[in-house]
């Protein structure tokens, strides 16, 4: 009887392992963004604090690029 129990536990473990492997083979959906992740972007330096950040995240003002609206307001007023 104990061999039957061990065999049953092994069979269930094998079945779970196989079902998880099948789920891993499903390809993930492709991102819909135009740029692929990992594509290099130009880095800009904040005119107020010197922080380097991607161009897409920077705020552009008359005197340069900024990392936040507070820094933009601090140096350019308004």
Secondary structure, DSSP 4 states (H G I P E B T S, - for coil): -HHHHHHHHHHHHHHHHHHHHHHHTSPPPPP-SSSPTT----EEEBTTT--EEEGGGPEE-SS-EESSHHHHHHHH--
